[in-house]
Amino acid sequence: MIEDGVNVKVDEPTPWVAPMVVVPKPGQNKVRICTDYTELNKHILREFHPMATVDSSLAQLEKLKASGIRLNKDKCKFGVPSVNFLGYVIDHNHFQMTN
């Protein structure tokens, strides 16, 4: 695997290692390499995309209803990459005036 560029030989201490176990495959003259990435995964910076809970979404709808605002289900769109609203195009990065 070193020759194939999958693994890199390390001859000195490094904080970025993962335990590896070589296990024979049952009934075959081959081996399976198992790696535990638990510790490495703790250091990965992942993007955070919070989602509203069902309860909070229902609470928002109740506030609209209480204030007399009605929603037209035919005009409600979910999961679209951008929307045109009052002369602006709004997407996940920014909003800009339409031309």
Secondary structure, DSSP 8 states (H G I E B T S, - for coil): -TTTTSS----S--S----EEEEE-TTSS-EEEEE--HHHHTT----------HHHHHHHHHHHHHTT----TTT---S-SEEEETTEEEESS-EEE--
